[in-house]
Amino acid sequence: MIDLRSDTVTQPTEAMRTAMARADVGDDVYGEDPTVLELQERVAEMFGHEDALFTPTGSMANVLAVRSVVAPGQEVLCEASAHIARAELGAHGAYSGVTMRTWMHPRGQVDLASVQTLFAPEMGPFFVRTAAISVENTHNFAGGAVLPLGDLRDLRDYATGVGAAVHLDGARIWNAHVATGTPLAEYGAIADVMAVCLSKGLGAPVGSLMLGTRDAIEEARVWRKRMGGGMRQVGILAAAGLHALAHHVERLADDHAHAKLLAEACGVDPETVDTNIVVVPRADAAEVVLRAAEEGVRVALVGPTVVRLVTHLGITRDDAERAAKVLAAL
Ligand SMILES: Cc1ncc(COP(=O)(O)O)c(C=O)c1O
């Protein structure tokens, strides 16, 4: 089977498993795991943030990050197909009392005019106040689209002007970095708080981080524990993340090339594929998923008429070429 359902299906490489087996560990709830501390420090530094916190999932990192800048009864604005709105199962409302309003963009981009229209300042005890604006880069359900740095900077300036925070869901920020050459610190600079994942294109089995100020991270540590995310000798997992950062970032360019090849086979303009995700509109999407599986290619149904293909560490050039043949025939 060639598995293109998601970049979360990767297997740890032998070298990653060795790094995990050799990791120095301690009790991270006591803040004593040296490998976790190293990872947190390294990632915070990469993005120019004061501090970082290791979390089991990207969803938890997003929940902790958003709640650190949006109080219960306040709102965050985001694009309608953002992961925080569509795929975290209402966590921001259920755990943090946060509401959301959304703008729509077919490529998940910042639409500053819509943000300005939606933005609600403090208006007394009558209306929900907008406390933060969230962006996702790359944008998963918009086909791994990159958000241009200029748009993000304009949003940052606007948010600063109106006193709102910016949250960046950077689950795949590494792909945006490799696709555009934009330094990670420049992406970090547009956000007050952000989340990044090691368990997507980077190929670690588990792990994400929330980034922000020292105070925000201190508070998030309490909430992580409250949510059941306080982990113990978790340096074994952090070591996988450190290994991935050292060895699996630059190779994302291969995934991007493979995605273009698959796009072409599926009749999608490769120029619209920025990174490692291809979304294919098909009226018979469920049927396509079944038939592709019969031919040895697993693809995902992410909407009634949308098939998604994602390239990753486990897909070689040969796999991509074989999958392209199967998909072209369908
Ligand atoms: C953009 C984005 N943000 C956050 C997440 C959440 O990550 P996790 O599955 O680790 O909770 C995902 C997962 O695919 C994602 O695509």
PDBQT file of the ligand as one rigid body, heavy atoms in Angstrom, charges set to zero:
ROOT
HETATM    1  C1  LIG A 401      -3.052  22.494  10.586  1.00  0.00    +0.000 C 
HETATM    2  C2  LIG A 401      -3.155  21.531  11.715  1.00  0.00    +0.000 A 
HETATM    3  N1  LIG A 401      -3.142  22.000  12.966  1.00  0.00    +0.000 NA
HETATM    4  C3  LIG A 401      -3.217  21.173  14.025  1.00  0.00    +0.000 A 
HETATM    5  C4  LIG A 401      -3.303  19.813  13.871  1.00  0.00    +0.000 A 
HETATM    6  C5  LIG A 401      -3.449  18.954  15.087  1.00  0.00    +0.000 C 
HETATM    7  O1  LIG A 401      -2.448  18.052  15.295  1.00  0.00    +0.000 OA
HETATM    8  P1  LIG A 401      -2.710  16.711  16.153  1.00  0.00    +0.000 P 
HETATM    9  O2  LIG A 401      -3.301  15.724  15.213  1.00  0.00    +0.000 OA
HETATM   10  O3  LIG A 401      -1.336  16.348  16.629  1.00  0.00    +0.000 OA
HETATM   11  O4  LIG A 401      -3.635  17.059  17.264  1.00  0.00    +0.000 OA
HETATM   12  C6  LIG A 401      -3.315  19.277  12.577  1.00  0.00    +0.000 A 
HETATM   13  C7  LIG A 401      -3.411  17.830  12.376  1.00  0.00    +0.000 C 
HETATM   14  O5  LIG A 401      -3.391  17.320  11.283  1.00  0.00    +0.000 OA
HETATM   15  C8  LIG A 401      -3.245  20.161  11.471  1.00  0.00    +0.000 A 
HETATM   16  O6  LIG A 401      -3.286  19.712  10.207  1.00  0.00    +0.000 OA
ENDROOT
TORSDOF 0
